[in-house]
Amino acid sequence: MTDRLFLVGMMGAGKTTVGQVLANRLGWQHLDSDGQVEESTGRSVPEIFAESGEVAFRAEEANALARAAASATPVVVSVAGGAVLDPENRRLLARSGSVVWLRARTETLAARVGSGHGRPLLDRDPPAALGHLEAQRRPMYQQLAQMVVDVDDLPPTLVAEQILAGLDRLSQCADKGEGS
Ligand code: S3P
């Protein structure tokens, strides 16, 4: 089984919580790309957006992902929703481990993010922004993911169970030389 697992998907899909559950279950390290950016810059994500702009944030995000993808120990990485916009990030994820898309309906995401507080891209009208961003990113999540979990009606523990079962199937296919 691959020893780097990347969780992708929209804001509100549950990547951070599911990542923590999975890392616990596997005994792997857990990294969160937003958390890594905050740690390396000493600023919060909203602060970086407000003071330096989205382009500067995306550069920090790419650095954080490169560090996570180079991890020498097994790791589950919760990848912030917009990281897939950068083709270089997509190539990095694709060659560095297994990618799982936590897919959710826009209504589910909107209910989970509420007012969008702490999420700069959602400040004005979270449901509309989520719908727009999801439509733009869906093909990228789709293209990258070896596994898709529909998370709308599942608690994080069951999402994690589905991923663990899916990873077993992926590794059995790899052992048999399928999909190569
Ligand atoms: C963003 C997602 C956020 C954070 C920033 C931008 C995006 O992370 O990086 O607010 O563009 O989708 P989460 O997906 O972890 O909420």
Backbone and ligand atoms as CSV (ligand in chain L), in Angstrom:
chain,resi,resn,atom,element,x,y,z
A,1,MET,N,N,0.845,-1.200,0.000
A,1,MET,CA,C,0.000,0.000,0.000
A,1,MET,C,C,0.882,1.253,0.000
A,2,THR,N,N,0.470,2.257,-0.738
A,2,THR,CA,C,1.199,3.522,-0.765
A,2,THR,C,C,1.371,4.059,0.664
A,3,ASP,N,N,2.445,4.767,0.927
A,3,ASP,CA,C,2.579,5.305,2.280
A,3,ASP,C,C,2.450,6.824,2.312
A,4,ARG,N,N,1.862,7.378,1.256
A,4,ARG,CA,C,1.464,8.789,1.311
A,4,ARG,C,C,0.046,8.885,0.759
A,5,LEU,N,N,-0.806,9.463,1.546
A,5,LEU,CA,C,-2.210,9.535,1.163
A,5,LEU,C,C,-2.649,10.987,1.182
A,6,PHE,N,N,-3.180,11.465,0.070
A,6,PHE,CA,C,-3.592,12.864,-0.048
A,6,PHE,C,C,-5.123,12.936,-0.120
A,7,LEU,N,N,-5.703,13.724,0.770
A,7,LEU,CA,C,-7.152,13.924,0.749
A,7,LEU,C,C,-7.426,15.259,0.079
A,8,VAL,N,N,-8.193,15.228,-1.009
A,8,VAL,CA,C,-8.535,16.458,-1.710
A,8,VAL,C,C,-10.048,16.645,-1.686
A,9,GLY,N,N,-10.460,17.860,-1.997
A,9,GLY,CA,C,-11.897,18.166,-2.027
A,9,GLY,C,C,-12.125,19.590,-1.557
A,10,MET,N,N,-13.368,19.976,-1.631
A,10,MET,CA,C,-13.731,21.367,-1.343
A,10,MET,C,C,-13.660,21.695,0.148
A,11,MET,N,N,-13.629,23.000,0.411
A,11,MET,CA,C,-13.756,23.476,1.797
A,11,MET,C,C,-15.049,22.905,2.386
A,12,GLY,N,N,-14.962,22.385,3.578
A,12,GLY,CA,C,-16.155,21.847,4.230
A,12,GLY,C,C,-16.374,20.366,3.967
A,13,ALA,N,N,-15.526,19.748,3.146
A,13,ALA,CA,C,-15.710,18.318,2.849
A,13,ALA,C,C,-15.268,17.435,4.020
A,14,GLY,N,N,-14.473,17.989,4.932
A,14,GLY,CA,C,-14.059,17.206,6.106
A,14,GLY,C,C,-12.647,16.642,6.003
A,15,LYS,N,N,-11.830,17.233,5.153
A,15,LYS,CA,C,-10.488,16.679,4.898
A,15,LYS,C,C,-9.625,16.641,6.162
A,16,THR,N,N,-9.703,17.696,6.960
A,16,THR,CA,C,-8.842,17.747,8.150
A,16,THR,C,C,-9.269,16.699,9.173
A,17,THR,N,N,-10.561,16.645,9.473
A,17,THR,CA,C,-11.046,15.683,10.477
A,17,THR,C,C,-10.814,14.252,10.009
A,18,VAL,N,N,-11.168,13.974,8.761
A,18,VAL,CA,C,-10.982,12.604,8.250
A,18,VAL,C,C,-9.489,12.261,8.214
A,19,GLY,N,N,-8.670,13.240,7.869
A,19,GLY,CA,C,-7.218,13.007,7.838
A,19,GLY,C,C,-6.696,12.610,9.207
A,20,GLN,N,N,-7.197,13.285,10.249
A,20,GLN,CA,C,-6.755,12.956,11.609
A,20,GLN,C,C,-7.198,11.540,11.989
A,21,VAL,N,N,-8.442,11.205,11.653
A,21,VAL,CA,C,-8.953,9.867,11.991
A,21,VAL,C,C,-8.127,8.797,11.273
A,22,LEU,N,N,-7.885,9.032,9.994
A,22,LEU,CA,C,-7.139,8.045,9.199
A,22,LEU,C,C,-5.707,7.873,9.717
A,23,ALA,N,N,-5.067,9.008,10.010
A,23,ALA,CA,C,-3.685,8.936,10.486
A,23,ALA,C,C,-3.620,8.147,11.797
A,24,ASN,N,N,-4.615,8.370,12.667
A,24,ASN,CA,C,-4.676,7.605,13.923
A,24,ASN,C,C,-4.811,6.122,13.657
A,25,ARG,N,N,-5.741,5.802,12.763
A,25,ARG,CA,C,-6.001,4.386,12.465
A,25,ARG,C,C,-4.771,3.701,11.862
A,26,LEU,N,N,-4.061,4.434,11.005
A,26,LEU,CA,C,-2.920,3.837,10.308
A,26,LEU,C,C,-1.625,3.925,11.122
A,27,GLY,N,N,-1.638,4.798,12.140
A,27,GLY,CA,C,-0.393,5.051,12.880
A,27,GLY,C,C,0.576,5.883,12.056
A,28,TRP,N,N,0.033,6.714,11.176
A,28,TRP,CA,C,0.848,7.569,10.322
A,28,TRP,C,C,0.806,9.000,10.858
A,29,GLN,N,N,1.738,9.802,10.356
A,29,GLN,CA,C,1.722,11.234,10.672
A,29,GLN,C,C,0.551,11.892,9.918
A,30,HIS,N,N,0.011,12.954,10.492
A,30,HIS,CA,C,-0.995,13.736,9.768
A,30,HIS,C,C,-0.477,15.140,9.519
A,31,LEU,N,N,-0.577,15.596,8.263
A,31,LEU,CA,C,-0.239,16.978,7.929
A,31,LEU,C,C,-1.433,17.625,7.266
A,32,ASP,N,N,-1.571,18.914,7.505
A,32,ASP,CA,C,-2.663,19.679,6.916
A,32,ASP,C,C,-1.995,20.854,6.201
A,33,SER,N,N,-2.255,21.023,4.910
A,33,SER,CA,C,-1.448,22.020,4.181
A,33,SER,C,C,-1.680,23.428,4.724
A,34,ASP,N,N,-2.923,23.770,5.100
A,34,ASP,CA,C,-3.143,25.092,5.707
A,34,ASP,C,C,-2.355,25.231,7.013
A,35,GLY,N,N,-2.372,24.177,7.812
A,35,GLY,CA,C,-1.645,24.198,9.082
A,35,GLY,C,C,-0.153,24.389,8.850
A,36,GLN,N,N,0.356,23.718,7.828
A,36,GLN,CA,C,1.799,23.858,7.523
A,36,GLN,C,C,2.130,25.276,7.087
A,37,VAL,N,N,1.220,25.866,6.280
A,37,VAL,CA,C,1.449,27.248,5.823
A,37,VAL,C,C,1.448,28.179,7.034
A,38,GLU,N,N,0.505,27.964,7.939
A,38,GLU,CA,C,0.421,28.841,9.111
A,38,GLU,C,C,1.675,28.705,9.974
A,39,GLU,N,N,2.135,27.465,10.066
A,39,GLU,CA,C,3.322,27.221,10.887
A,39,GLU,C,C,4.564,27.882,10.264
A,40,SER,N,N,4.717,27.722,8.957
A,40,SER,CA,C,5.955,28.229,8.343
A,40,SER,C,C,5.958,29.746,8.202
A,41,THR,N,N,4.763,30.358,8.089
A,41,THR,CA,C,4.726,31.818,7.908
A,41,THR,C,C,4.477,32.561,9.215
A,42,GLY,N,N,3.965,31.849,10.220
A,42,GLY,CA,C,3.601,32.516,11.470
A,42,GLY,C,C,2.373,33.394,11.315
A,43,ARG,N,N,1.603,33.183,10.237
A,43,ARG,CA,C,0.383,33.967,10.027
A,43,ARG,C,C,-0.781,33.030,9.724
A,44,SER,N,N,-2.008,33.482,10.016
A,44,SER,CA,C,-3.170,32.656,9.691
A,44,SER,C,C,-3.473,32.779,8.196
A,45,VAL,N,N,-4.242,31.823,7.671
A,45,VAL,CA,C,-4.618,31.886,6.242
A,45,VAL,C,C,-5.349,33.200,5.934
A,46,PRO,N,N,-6.357,33.607,6.731
A,46,PRO,CA,C,-7.009,34.902,6.421
A,46,PRO,C,C,-6.031,36.075,6.456
A,47,GLU,N,N,-5.067,36.034,7.377
A,47,GLU,CA,C,-4.075,37.130,7.420
A,47,GLU,C,C,-3.248,37.169,6.142
A,48,ILE,N,N,-2.832,36.007,5.682
A,48,ILE,CA,C,-2.010,35.985,4.456
A,48,ILE,C,C,-2.822,36.530,3.276
A,49,PHE,N,N,-4.071,36.081,3.155
A,49,PHE,CA,C,-4.917,36.590,2.062
A,49,PHE,C,C,-5.060,38.107,2.164
A,50,ALA,N,N,-5.331,38.601,3.378
A,50,ALA,CA,C,-5.608,40.037,3.545
A,50,ALA,C,C,-4.350,40.880,3.346
A,51,GLU,N,N,-3.225,40.394,3.835
A,51,GLU,CA,C,-2.007,41.229,3.811
A,51,GLU,C,C,-1.181,41.047,2.547
A,52,SER,N,N,-1.197,39.823,1.989
A,52,SER,CA,C,-0.288,39.548,0.863
A,52,SER,C,C,-1.016,39.080,-0.394
A,53,GLY,N,N,-2.289,38.701,-0.258
A,53,GLY,CA,C,-3.064,38.310,-1.433
A,53,GLY,C,C,-3.039,36.807,-1.698
A,54,GLU,N,N,-3.954,36.388,-2.574
A,54,GLU,CA,C,-4.101,34.951,-2.847
A,54,GLU,C,C,-2.872,34.367,-3.532
A,55,VAL,N,N,-2.240,35.136,-4.419
A,55,VAL,CA,C,-1.082,34.590,-5.143
A,55,VAL,C,C,0.027,34.208,-4.156
A,56,ALA,N,N,0.243,35.074,-3.167
A,56,ALA,CA,C,1.271,34.783,-2.157
A,56,ALA,C,C,0.868,33.551,-1.347
A,57,PHE,N,N,-0.419,33.454,-1.016
A,57,PHE,CA,C,-0.883,32.271,-0.281
A,57,PHE,C,C,-0.634,31.004,-1.095
A,58,ARG,N,N,-0.958,31.050,-2.395
A,58,ARG,CA,C,-0.796,29.845,-3.235
A,58,ARG,C,C,0.676,29.419,-3.313
A,59,ALA,N,N,1.580,30.382,-3.294
A,59,ALA,CA,C,3.008,30.041,-3.331
A,59,ALA,C,C,3.395,29.307,-2.045
A,60,GLU,N,N,2.890,29.791,-0.904
A,60,GLU,CA,C,3.175,29.118,0.378
A,60,GLU,C,C,2.553,27.723,0.395
A,61,GLU,N,N,1.361,27.639,-0.175
A,61,GLU,CA,C,0.657,26.354,-0.229
A,61,GLU,C,C,1.465,25.338,-1.047
A,62,ALA,N,N,1.997,25.780,-2.182
A,62,ALA,CA,C,2.801,24.883,-3.029
A,62,ALA,C,C,4.049,24.421,-2.272
A,63,ASN,N,N,4.682,25.333,-1.530
A,63,ASN,CA,C,5.860,24.942,-0.731
A,63,ASN,C,C,5.487,23.896,0.311
A,64,ALA,N,N,4.350,24.132,0.964
A,64,ALA,CA,C,3.910,23.198,2.014
A,64,ALA,C,C,3.648,21.818,1.422
A,65,LEU,N,N,3.015,21.786,0.258
A,65,LEU,CA,C,2.721,20.487,-0.364
A,65,LEU,C,C,4.001,19.773,-0.776
A,66,ALA,N,N,4.946,20.538,-1.286
A,66,ALA,CA,C,6.214,19.916,-1.694
A,66,ALA,C,C,6.897,19.283,-0.483
A,67,ARG,N,N,6.837,19.972,0.667
A,67,ARG,CA,C,7.440,19.401,1.880
A,67,ARG,C,C,6.697,18.134,2.305
A,68,ALA,N,N,5.371,18.190,2.258
A,68,ALA,CA,C,4.578,17.026,2.680
A,68,ALA,C,C,4.828,15.842,1.751
A,69,ALA,N,N,4.901,16.128,0.457
A,69,ALA,CA,C,5.067,15.045,-0.524
A,69,ALA,C,C,6.459,14.420,-0.435
A,70,ALA,N,N,7.375,15.126,0.190
A,70,ALA,CA,C,8.738,14.597,0.329
A,70,ALA,C,C,8.908,13.860,1.645
A,71,SER,N,N,7.830,13.726,2.407
A,71,SER,CA,C,7.942,13.091,3.722
A,71,SER,C,C,8.562,11.695,3.609
A,72,ALA,N,N,9.534,11.445,4.456
A,72,ALA,CA,C,10.205,10.144,4.413
A,72,ALA,C,C,9.441,9.108,5.222
A,73,THR,N,N,8.484,9.574,6.042
A,73,THR,CA,C,7.702,8.632,6.841
A,73,THR,C,C,6.264,8.646,6.328
A,74,PRO,N,N,5.515,7.566,6.590
A,74,PRO,CA,C,4.150,7.493,6.084
A,74,PRO,C,C,3.296,8.663,6.579
A,75,VAL,N,N,2.504,9.205,5.700
A,75,VAL,CA,C,1.787,10.424,6.059
A,75,VAL,C,C,0.429,10.504,5.361
A,76,VAL,N,N,-0.540,11.040,6.097
A,76,VAL,CA,C,-1.830,11.416,5.514
A,76,VAL,C,C,-1.821,12.935,5.415
A,77,VAL,N,N,-2.083,13.459,4.219
A,77,VAL,CA,C,-2.044,14.900,4.017
A,77,VAL,C,C,-3.436,15.417,3.651
A,78,SER,N,N,-3.949,16.329,4.461
A,78,SER,CA,C,-5.204,17.008,4.133
A,78,SER,C,C,-4.819,18.213,3.281
A,79,VAL,N,N,-5.203,18.143,2.009
A,79,VAL,CA,C,-4.762,19.143,1.029
A,79,VAL,C,C,-5.845,20.220,0.898
A,80,ALA,N,N,-5.491,21.468,1.142
A,80,ALA,CA,C,-6.491,22.543,1.086
A,80,ALA,C,C,-7.165,22.574,-0.290
A,81,GLY,N,N,-8.437,22.978,-0.274
A,81,GLY,CA,C,-9.313,22.818,-1.439
A,81,GLY,C,C,-8.793,23.374,-2.744
A,82,GLY,N,N,-8.071,24.514,-2.688
A,82,GLY,CA,C,-7.684,25.167,-3.929
A,82,GLY,C,C,-6.332,24.741,-4.471
A,83,ALA,N,N,-5.645,23.851,-3.766
A,83,ALA,CA,C,-4.283,23.486,-4.186
A,83,ALA,C,C,-4.264,22.811,-5.556
A,84,VAL,N,N,-5.372,22.164,-5.920
A,84,VAL,CA,C,-5.398,21.435,-7.195
A,84,VAL,C,C,-5.425,22.363,-8.409
A,85,LEU,N,N,-5.621,23.664,-8.163
A,85,LEU,CA,C,-5.665,24.602,-9.291
A,85,LEU,C,C,-4.316,24.699,-9.995
A,86,ASP,N,N,-3.263,24.450,-9.271
A,86,ASP,CA,C,-1.903,24.581,-9.810
A,86,ASP,C,C,-1.494,23.247,-10.460
A,87,PRO,N,N,-1.234,23.263,-11.769
A,87,PRO,CA,C,-0.880,22.009,-12.450
A,87,PRO,C,C,0.355,21.339,-11.855
A,88,GLU,N,N,1.276,22.161,-11.355
A,88,GLU,CA,C,2.483,21.599,-10.740
A,88,GLU,C,C,2.115,20.820,-9.467
A,89,ASN,N,N,1.189,21.384,-8.677
A,89,ASN,CA,C,0.711,20.664,-7.484
A,89,ASN,C,C,0.026,19.357,-7.887
A,90,ARG,N,N,-0.747,19.410,-8.961
A,90,ARG,CA,C,-1.460,18.192,-9.384
A,90,ARG,C,C,-0.456,17.105,-9.778
A,91,ARG,N,N,0.566,17.508,-10.503
A,91,ARG,CA,C,1.583,16.521,-10.913
A,91,ARG,C,C,2.287,15.939,-9.681
A,92,LEU,N,N,2.580,16.822,-8.734
A,92,LEU,CA,C,3.262,16.385,-7.515
A,92,LEU,C,C,2.414,15.352,-6.763
A,93,LEU,N,N,1.135,15.653,-6.580
A,93,LEU,CA,C,0.265,14.723,-5.846
A,93,LEU,C,C,0.179,13.395,-6.587
A,94,ALA,N,N,-0.003,13.480,-7.904
A,94,ALA,CA,C,-0.194,12.252,-8.689
A,94,ALA,C,C,1.020,11.329,-8.603
A,95,ARG,N,N,2.195,11.884,-8.516
A,95,ARG,CA,C,3.358,10.997,-8.523
A,95,ARG,C,C,3.847,10.637,-7.118
A,96,SER,N,N,3.253,11.271,-6.084
A,96,SER,CA,C,3.817,11.087,-4.748
A,96,SER,C,C,3.032,10.138,-3.851
A,97,GLY,N,N,1.819,9.764,-4.261
A,97,GLY,CA,C,1.040,8.884,-3.392
A,97,GLY,C,C,-0.340,8.632,-3.954
A,98,SER,N,N,-1.245,8.171,-3.094
A,98,SER,CA,C,-2.633,7.932,-3.518
A,98,SER,C,C,-3.479,9.153,-3.197
A,99,VAL,N,N,-4.404,9.454,-4.089
A,99,VAL,CA,C,-5.241,10.636,-3.915
A,99,VAL,C,C,-6.701,10.204,-3.757
A,100,VAL,N,N,-7.325,10.717,-2.711
A,100,VAL,CA,C,-8.733,10.408,-2.450
A,100,VAL,C,C,-9.526,11.710,-2.461
A,101,TRP,N,N,-10.607,11.716,-3.195
A,101,TRP,CA,C,-11.471,12.899,-3.286
A,101,TRP,C,C,-12.652,12.731,-2.332
A,102,LEU,N,N,-12.753,13.621,-1.362
A,102,LEU,CA,C,-13.933,13.655,-0.501
A,102,LEU,C,C,-14.947,14.558,-1.210
A,103,ARG,N,N,-15.923,13.904,-1.837
A,103,ARG,CA,C,-16.881,14.638,-2.678
A,103,ARG,C,C,-18.150,14.937,-1.892
A,104,ALA,N,N,-18.629,16.158,-2.035
A,104,ALA,CA,C,-19.858,16.530,-1.310
A,104,ALA,C,C,-20.708,17.435,-2.186
A,105,ARG,N,N,-21.996,17.357,-1.964
A,105,ARG,CA,C,-22.897,18.280,-2.665
A,105,ARG,C,C,-22.666,19.705,-2.144
A,106,THR,N,N,-22.953,20.677,-3.012
A,106,THR,CA,C,-22.752,22.067,-2.603
A,106,THR,C,C,-23.582,22.404,-1.363
A,107,GLU,N,N,-24.792,21.860,-1.276
A,107,GLU,CA,C,-25.629,22.153,-0.095
A,107,GLU,C,C,-24.968,21.639,1.180
A,108,THR,N,N,-24.339,20.476,1.070
A,108,THR,CA,C,-23.659,19.915,2.241
A,108,THR,C,C,-22.507,20.824,2.654
A,109,LEU,N,N,-21.716,21.255,1.660
A,109,LEU,CA,C,-20.573,22.121,1.959
A,109,LEU,C,C,-21.056,23.420,2.587
A,110,ALA,N,N,-22.111,23.987,2.005
A,110,ALA,CA,C,-22.624,25.273,2.506
A,110,ALA,C,C,-23.108,25.131,3.943
A,111,ALA,N,N,-23.788,24.030,4.236
A,111,ALA,CA,C,-24.280,23.825,5.607
A,111,ALA,C,C,-23.098,23.713,6.564
A,112,ARG,N,N,-22.021,23.079,6.118
A,112,ARG,CA,C,-20.889,22.862,7.019
A,112,ARG,C,C,-20.048,24.116,7.233
A,113,VAL,N,N,-19.910,24.944,6.206
A,113,VAL,CA,C,-19.042,26.129,6.396
A,113,VAL,C,C,-19.791,27.308,7.005
A,114,GLY,N,N,-21.119,27.251,7.019
A,114,GLY,CA,C,-21.904,28.317,7.663
A,114,GLY,C,C,-21.627,29.678,7.061
A,115,SER,N,N,-21.197,30.616,7.897
A,115,SER,CA,C,-20.977,31.996,7.432
A,115,SER,C,C,-19.691,32.133,6.624
A,116,GLY,N,N,-18.881,31.085,6.611
A,116,GLY,CA,C,-17.610,31.148,5.869
A,116,GLY,C,C,-16.504,31.822,6.657
A,117,HIS,N,N,-16.765,32.057,7.923
A,117,HIS,CA,C,-15.777,32.738,8.763
A,117,HIS,C,C,-14.426,32.009,8.728
A,118,GLY,N,N,-13.342,32.762,8.524
A,118,GLY,CA,C,-12.013,32.158,8.492
A,118,GLY,C,C,-11.646,31.607,7.131
A,119,ARG,N,N,-12.573,31.762,6.153
A,119,ARG,CA,C,-12.297,31.262,4.803
A,119,ARG,C,C,-12.447,32.428,3.829
A,120,PRO,N,N,-11.325,33.054,3.490
A,120,PRO,CA,C,-11.363,34.316,2.734
A,120,PRO,C,C,-12.163,34.263,1.437
A,121,LEU,N,N,-12.149,33.120,0.738
A,121,LEU,CA,C,-12.841,33.087,-0.556
A,121,LEU,C,C,-14.355,32.992,-0.403
A,122,LEU,N,N,-14.818,32.760,0.830
A,122,LEU,CA,C,-16.260,32.578,1.033
A,122,LEU,C,C,-16.897,33.748,1.750
A,123,ASP,N,N,-16.136,34.790,1.958
A,123,ASP,CA,C,-16.591,35.866,2.828
A,123,ASP,C,C,-17.966,36.437,2.490
A,124,ARG,N,N,-18.260,36.592,1.200
A,124,ARG,CA,C,-19.484,37.347,0.872
A,124,ARG,C,C,-20.732,36.476,0.832
A,125,ASP,N,N,-20.706,35.452,-0.019
A,125,ASP,CA,C,-21.906,34.630,-0.209
A,125,ASP,C,C,-21.444,33.168,-0.289
A,126,PRO,N,N,-21.260,32.505,0.856
A,126,PRO,CA,C,-20.671,31.166,0.844
A,126,PRO,C,C,-21.338,30.168,-0.115
A,127,PRO,N,N,-22.684,30.019,-0.129
A,127,PRO,CA,C,-23.245,29.010,-1.034
A,127,PRO,C,C,-22.915,29.293,-2.505
A,128,ALA,N,N,-23.014,30.568,-2.911
A,128,ALA,CA,C,-22.730,30.902,-4.313
A,128,ALA,C,C,-21.254,30.663,-4.629
A,129,ALA,N,N,-20.371,31.083,-3.718
A,129,ALA,CA,C,-18.931,30.912,-3.964
A,129,ALA,C,C,-18.579,29.425,-4.031
A,130,LEU,N,N,-19.167,28.638,-3.140
A,130,LEU,CA,C,-18.872,27.206,-3.144
A,130,LEU,C,C,-19.315,26.559,-4.448
A,131,GLY,N,N,-20.498,26.948,-4.931
A,131,GLY,CA,C,-21.016,26.384,-6.182
A,131,GLY,C,C,-20.086,26.712,-7.338
A,132,HIS,N,N,-19.654,27.945,-7.383
A,132,HIS,CA,C,-18.778,28.395,-8.466
A,132,HIS,C,C,-17.417,27.686,-8.398
A,133,LEU,N,N,-16.827,27.655,-7.203
A,133,LEU,CA,C,-15.498,27.045,-7.058
A,133,LEU,C,C,-15.555,25.534,-7.328
A,134,GLU,N,N,-16.637,24.914,-6.874
A,134,GLU,CA,C,-16.751,23.462,-7.054
A,134,GLU,C,C,-16.853,23.116,-8.538
A,135,ALA,N,N,-17.628,23.918,-9.281
A,135,ALA,CA,C,-17.776,23.658,-10.718
A,135,ALA,C,C,-16.424,23.787,-11.428
A,136,GLN,N,N,-15.637,24.746,-10.988
A,136,GLN,CA,C,-14.323,24.968,-11.607
A,136,GLN,C,C,-13.348,23.832,-11.264
A,137,ARG,N,N,-13.420,23.338,-10.045
A,137,ARG,CA,C,-12.409,22.379,-9.572
A,137,ARG,C,C,-12.776,20.915,-9.785
A,138,ARG,N,N,-14.069,20.640,-9.931
A,138,ARG,CA,C,-14.518,19.242,-10.008
A,138,ARG,C,C,-13.699,18.411,-11.010
A,139,PRO,N,N,-13.467,18.931,-12.252
A,139,PRO,CA,C,-12.700,18.104,-13.204
A,139,PRO,C,C,-11.299,17.780,-12.703
A,140,MET,N,N,-10.733,18.675,-11.909
A,140,MET,CA,C,-9.368,18.430,-11.412
A,140,MET,C,C,-9.369,17.372,-10.308
A,141,TYR,N,N,-10.343,17.470,-9.409
A,141,TYR,CA,C,-10.461,16.425,-8.378
A,141,TYR,C,C,-10.688,15.064,-9.060
A,142,GLN,N,N,-11.596,15.097,-10.031
A,142,GLN,CA,C,-11.962,13.865,-10.748
A,142,GLN,C,C,-10.740,13.236,-11.423
A,143,GLN,N,N,-9.976,14.064,-12.071
A,143,GLN,CA,C,-8.820,13.576,-12.834
A,143,GLN,C,C,-7.749,12.991,-11.900
A,144,LEU,N,N,-7.608,13.596,-10.725
A,144,LEU,CA,C,-6.528,13.207,-9.821
A,144,LEU,C,C,-6.826,11.961,-8.989
A,145,ALA,N,N,-8.104,11.799,-8.631
A,145,ALA,CA,C,-8.428,10.840,-7.568
A,145,ALA,C,C,-8.433,9.398,-8.044
A,146,GLN,N,N,-7.780,8.531,-7.268
A,146,GLN,CA,C,-7.911,7.088,-7.503
A,146,GLN,C,C,-9.149,6.547,-6.798
A,147,MET,N,N,-9.656,7.343,-5.868
A,147,MET,CA,C,-10.805,6.886,-5.090
A,147,MET,C,C,-11.678,8.099,-4.768
A,148,VAL,N,N,-13.005,7.884,-4.824
A,148,VAL,CA,C,-13.930,8.973,-4.513
A,148,VAL,C,C,-14.866,8.487,-3.408
A,149,VAL,N,N,-15.020,9.301,-2.370
A,149,VAL,CA,C,-15.982,8.948,-1.322
A,149,VAL,C,C,-17.016,10.068,-1.233
A,150,ASP,N,N,-18.287,9.690,-1.358
A,150,ASP,CA,C,-19.368,10.676,-1.200
A,150,ASP,C,C,-19.638,10.845,0.289
A,151,VAL,N,N,-19.311,12.017,0.791
A,151,VAL,CA,C,-19.268,12.196,2.240
A,151,VAL,C,C,-20.540,12.803,2.830
A,152,ASP,N,N,-21.513,13.124,1.955
A,152,ASP,CA,C,-22.666,13.909,2.430
A,152,ASP,C,C,-23.340,13.335,3.671
A,153,ASP,N,N,-23.564,12.022,3.646
A,153,ASP,CA,C,-24.349,11.444,4.745
A,153,ASP,C,C,-23.494,10.589,5.675
A,154,LEU,N,N,-22.185,10.786,5.631
A,154,LEU,CA,C,-21.307,9.928,6.428
A,154,LEU,C,C,-20.537,10.715,7.487
A,155,PRO,N,N,-20.477,10.202,8.712
A,155,PRO,CA,C,-19.595,10.827,9.710
A,155,PRO,C,C,-18.133,10.521,9.357
A,156,PRO,N,N,-17.198,11.329,9.868
A,156,PRO,CA,C,-15.786,11.151,9.511
A,156,PRO,C,C,-15.257,9.732,9.731
A,157,THR,N,N,-15.719,9.068,10.791
A,157,THR,CA,C,-15.186,7.710,11.040
A,157,THR,C,C,-15.563,6.763,9.898
A,158,LEU,N,N,-16.790,6.906,9.377
A,158,LEU,CA,C,-17.196,6.010,8.285
A,158,LEU,C,C,-16.534,6.391,6.969
A,159,VAL,N,N,-16.278,7.681,6.777
A,159,VAL,CA,C,-15.510,8.082,5.585
A,159,VAL,C,C,-14.136,7.421,5.652
A,160,ALA,N,N,-13.537,7.477,6.843
A,160,ALA,CA,C,-12.207,6.867,7.011
A,160,ALA,C,C,-12.259,5.358,6.744
A,161,GLU,N,N,-13.325,4.695,7.237
A,161,GLU,CA,C,-13.472,3.239,6.989
A,161,GLU,C,C,-13.511,2.958,5.494
A,162,GLN,N,N,-14.290,3.751,4.776
A,162,GLN,CA,C,-14.410,3.518,3.326
A,162,GLN,C,C,-13.055,3.700,2.646
A,163,ILE,N,N,-12.306,4.684,3.106
A,163,ILE,CA,C,-11.000,4.928,2.486
A,163,ILE,C,C,-10.059,3.757,2.773
A,164,LEU,N,N,-10.075,3.281,4.019
A,164,LEU,CA,C,-9.195,2.159,4.365
A,164,LEU,C,C,-9.540,0.928,3.526
A,165,ALA,N,N,-10.840,0.670,3.353
A,165,ALA,CA,C,-11.250,-0.475,2.534
A,165,ALA,C,C,-10.815,-0.259,1.083
A,166,GLY,N,N,-10.971,0.956,0.607
A,166,GLY,CA,C,-10.583,1.268,-0.770
A,166,GLY,C,C,-9.083,1.137,-0.982
A,167,LEU,N,N,-8.306,1.518,0.016
A,167,LEU,CA,C,-6.847,1.415,-0.114
A,167,LEU,C,C,-6.426,-0.044,-0.196
A,168,ASP,N,N,-7.105,-0.895,0.570
A,168,ASP,CA,C,-6.807,-2.328,0.486
A,168,ASP,C,C,-7.057,-2.836,-0.924
A,169,ARG,N,N,-8.196,-2.404,-1.494
A,169,ARG,CA,C,-8.512,-2.851,-2.865
A,169,ARG,C,C,-7.462,-2.344,-3.850
A,170,LEU,N,N,-7.066,-1.077,-3.677
A,170,LEU,CA,C,-6.062,-0.511,-4.594
A,170,LEU,C,C,-4.759,-1.292,-4.511
A,171,SER,N,N,-4.366,-1.653,-3.274
A,171,SER,CA,C,-3.075,-2.337,-3.159
A,171,SER,C,C,-3.185,-3.766,-3.700
A,172,GLN,N,N,-4.396,-4.398,-3.555
A,172,GLN,CA,C,-4.542,-5.740,-4.144
A,172,GLN,C,C,-4.431,-5.673,-5.667
A,173,CYS,N,N,-5.051,-4.637,-6.264
A,173,CYS,CA,C,-4.956,-4.465,-7.724
A,173,CYS,C,C,-3.498,-4.268,-8.130
A,174,ALA,N,N,-2.792,-3.449,-7.338
A,174,ALA,CA,C,-1.387,-3.174,-7.678
A,174,ALA,C,C,-0.568,-4.467,-7.596
A,175,ASP,N,N,-0.868,-5.287,-6.539
A,175,ASP,CA,C,-0.127,-6.550,-6.383
A,175,ASP,C,C,-0.339,-7.457,-7.598
A,176,LYS,N,N,-1.589,-7.412,-8.130
A,176,LYS,CA,C,-1.882,-8.283,-9.284
A,176,LYS,C,C,-1.431,-7.644,-10.591
A,177,GLY,N,N,-0.892,-6.443,-10.487
A,177,GLY,CA,C,-0.404,-5.769,-11.688
A,177,GLY,C,C,-1.496,-5.140,-12.510
A,178,GLU,N,N,-2.723,-5.027,-11.933
A,178,GLU,CA,C,-3.812,-4.364,-12.647
A,178,GLU,C,C,-3.625,-2.880,-12.611
A,179,GLY,N,N,-4.185,-2.203,-13.590
A,179,GLY,CA,C,-4.180,-0.756,-13.614
A,179,GLY,C,C,-2.806,-0.182,-13.853
A,180,SER,N,N,-1.854,-1.027,-14.247
A,180,SER,CA,C,-0.519,-0.473,-14.485
A,180,SER,C,C,-0.299,-0.249,-15.968
L,1,S3P,C1,C,-9.228,27.350,0.104
L,1,S3P,C2,C,-9.394,26.367,1.044
L,1,S3P,C3,C,-9.005,26.530,2.435
L,1,S3P,C4,C,-7.854,27.522,2.552
L,1,S3P,C5,C,-8.192,28.813,1.881
L,1,S3P,C6,C,-8.542,28.636,0.403
L,1,S3P,C7,C,-9.706,27.107,-1.273
L,1,S3P,O1,O,-8.602,25.275,2.995
L,1,S3P,O2,O,-6.683,27.006,1.971
L,1,S3P,O3,O,-9.253,29.401,2.587
L,1,S3P,O4,O,-9.299,27.837,-2.204
L,1,S3P,O5,O,-10.510,26.153,-1.462
L,1,S3P,P1,P,-9.652,24.060,3.319
L,1,S3P,O6,O,-9.995,23.374,2.038
L,1,S3P,O7,O,-8.849,23.175,4.218
L,1,S3P,O8,O,-10.821,24.667,3.994
